[in-house]
Amino acid sequence: MRNSCNGTAVAPADLLPVASTVWAIDLLRFVPRLVAHSNVIPSPAVALLALIEYKRFLLLHALAPWGTRLAPSPAVDAVWHEHILDTAAYRADCDSIFGRFLDHSPSFGGENDTALLESRYHHTLETYEQGFGRAPDARMWPSFGATAGGGGTTPGFFPSCCS
């Protein structure tokens, strides 16, 4: 049921229980804070989309070998931050999904961090397409270096964290 701690991904037969666990997590309590405090989530409707994409991000982590570093989109990262702030629930949710805590690693800026984040973000988008059989929604997963919300190619989206 849980992602193996020995570096292997969840077996296909175990995917349904893991997916059920992820989809059962109640994150709706975060919607008001996301709208009020996030600069990438302007409305409750966008917050709901971000919650769905965050759950897909958790599933990607469950499907990948343990230790794979995936980079969230700005909206997914905002949800992740809210989830982490509810430490007891986050710890319990990680335990039920992965059997261990899923760390969030910040970026400290600089050219090396930006290149690493870009590589991880592209890997995340590829993993998303392979895992879900379609490209991620560009409103929730903008191109690296593009502004969130489809605002062109103005440098504006550079993730603040890795995984």
C-alpha positions as CSV (number, residue, x, y, z in Angstrom):
1,M,0.0,0.0,0.0
2,R,2.8,2.4,0.8
3,N,5.7,3.5,-1.4
4,S,8.6,1.3,-0.6
5,C,11.4,2.8,1.5
6,N,13.9,0.7,-0.4
7,G,13.8,2.9,-3.5
8,T,11.2,1.0,-5.5
9,A,8.0,2.5,-6.8
10,V,4.5,1.4,-5.8
11,A,3.6,-1.8,-7.5
12,P,0.6,-1.6,-9.9
13,A,-1.5,-3.9,-7.7
14,D,-0.9,-1.5,-4.8
15,L,-1.8,1.7,-6.8
16,L,-5.6,1.7,-6.0
17,P,-5.1,1.7,-2.2
18,V,-2.5,4.5,-2.5
19,A,-4.7,6.5,-4.8
20,S,-7.7,6.0,-2.5
21,T,-5.6,7.2,0.4
22,V,-4.4,10.3,-1.4
23,W,-7.9,11.2,-2.7
24,A,-9.4,10.8,0.7
25,I,-7.2,13.5,2.3
26,D,-9.4,16.5,3.2
27,L,-7.6,19.7,2.1
28,L,-10.7,21.9,1.6
29,R,-9.9,23.7,4.9
30,F,-6.9,25.3,3.0
31,V,-9.0,27.1,0.4
32,P,-9.6,30.3,2.3
33,R,-5.9,30.7,3.2
34,L,-4.8,29.9,-0.3
35,V,-7.0,32.6,-1.8
36,A,-6.1,35.1,0.9
37,H,-2.3,34.5,1.1
38,S,-1.1,33.0,-2.2
39,N,-0.1,35.3,-5.1
40,V,-0.8,32.4,-7.6
41,I,-4.3,31.3,-6.4
42,P,-6.7,34.2,-7.0
43,S,-10.1,32.5,-6.4
44,P,-11.7,29.5,-4.7
45,A,-12.2,27.8,-8.1
46,V,-8.4,28.0,-8.8
47,A,-7.7,26.8,-5.2
48,L,-9.8,23.7,-5.9
49,L,-7.9,23.0,-9.1
50,A,-4.6,23.4,-7.1
51,L,-5.8,20.9,-4.5
52,I,-6.5,18.4,-7.2
53,E,-3.0,19.0,-8.8
54,Y,-1.4,18.7,-5.3
55,K,-3.0,15.3,-4.9
56,R,-1.7,14.3,-8.3
57,F,1.8,15.5,-7.2
58,L,1.5,13.2,-4.2
59,L,0.6,10.3,-6.4
60,L,3.6,11.0,-8.6
61,H,5.8,10.8,-5.6
62,A,4.1,7.5,-4.6
63,L,4.6,6.1,-8.1
64,A,8.3,7.1,-8.3
65,P,11.1,5.3,-6.6
66,W,11.7,6.7,-3.2
67,G,14.2,9.6,-3.3
68,T,13.1,10.8,-6.7
69,R,13.1,14.6,-6.5
70,L,10.1,16.2,-8.1
71,A,9.5,20.0,-8.3
72,P,6.0,21.4,-7.8
73,S,4.4,24.2,-9.7
74,P,3.7,27.5,-7.9
75,A,0.1,26.6,-7.2
76,V,1.0,23.0,-6.1
77,D,3.8,24.4,-3.9
78,A,1.3,26.9,-2.2
79,V,-0.9,23.9,-1.3
80,W,2.1,21.9,-0.1
81,H,3.1,24.7,2.2
82,E,-0.4,24.9,3.7
83,H,-0.4,21.1,4.2
84,I,3.1,21.2,5.9
85,L,1.9,23.9,8.3
86,D,-0.7,21.5,9.6
87,T,2.2,19.4,10.9
88,A,0.3,16.6,12.6
89,A,-2.0,16.0,9.7
90,Y,0.9,16.3,7.2
91,R,2.9,13.7,9.1
92,A,0.0,11.3,9.4
93,D,-0.9,11.8,5.7
94,C,2.7,11.1,4.6
95,D,2.8,8.0,6.8
96,S,-0.4,6.6,5.3
97,I,0.7,7.3,1.7
98,F,4.5,6.7,1.8
99,G,5.2,5.1,5.1
100,R,7.5,7.9,5.9
101,F,7.8,11.7,5.9
102,L,8.0,13.5,2.4
103,D,10.5,16.3,2.8
104,H,10.2,19.6,1.2
105,S,13.5,21.1,0.2
106,P,13.9,24.8,-0.3
107,S,16.0,26.5,-2.9
108,F,18.4,29.1,-1.8
109,G,18.7,30.8,-5.2
110,G,21.7,31.1,-7.5
111,E,22.5,29.8,-10.9
112,N,23.1,26.2,-9.8
113,D,19.8,26.0,-7.9
114,T,17.9,27.4,-10.8
115,A,19.3,24.9,-13.2
116,L,18.6,22.0,-10.8
117,L,15.1,23.2,-10.3
118,E,14.5,23.6,-14.0
119,S,15.7,20.0,-14.6
120,R,13.5,18.6,-11.8
121,Y,10.5,20.6,-12.9
122,H,10.9,19.3,-16.5
123,H,11.2,15.8,-15.1
124,T,8.1,16.3,-13.0
125,L,6.1,17.4,-16.1
126,E,7.4,14.3,-18.0
127,T,6.5,12.1,-15.1
128,Y,3.1,13.6,-14.9
129,E,2.4,13.0,-18.6
130,Q,3.6,9.4,-18.3
131,G,1.7,8.8,-15.1
132,F,-1.6,10.3,-16.0
133,G,-1.5,9.8,-19.8
134,R,-1.9,13.5,-20.6
135,A,0.0,16.8,-20.3
136,P,-0.6,18.7,-17.1
137,D,-3.0,21.7,-17.2
138,A,-0.8,24.7,-18.1
139,R,-2.9,26.9,-15.8
140,M,-1.6,24.9,-12.9
141,W,1.8,23.8,-14.3
142,P,3.2,26.8,-16.3
143,S,6.3,26.5,-18.4
144,F,9.5,27.1,-16.4
145,G,10.4,30.8,-16.7
146,A,6.9,31.8,-17.7
147,T,4.5,33.7,-15.5
148,A,1.8,31.6,-13.8
149,G,-1.6,31.9,-15.4
150,G,-0.4,32.0,-19.0
151,G,1.0,35.5,-18.8
152,G,3.6,35.0,-21.5
153,T,7.3,34.3,-21.1
154,T,8.2,37.0,-18.7
155,P,10.6,35.5,-16.2
156,G,8.3,35.0,-13.2
157,F,8.0,31.4,-12.4
158,F,11.1,30.1,-10.8
159,P,10.1,27.5,-8.1
160,S,11.1,28.3,-4.6
161,C,11.6,24.7,-3.7
162,C,12.7,21.4,-5.2
163,S,10.7,18.6,-3.5
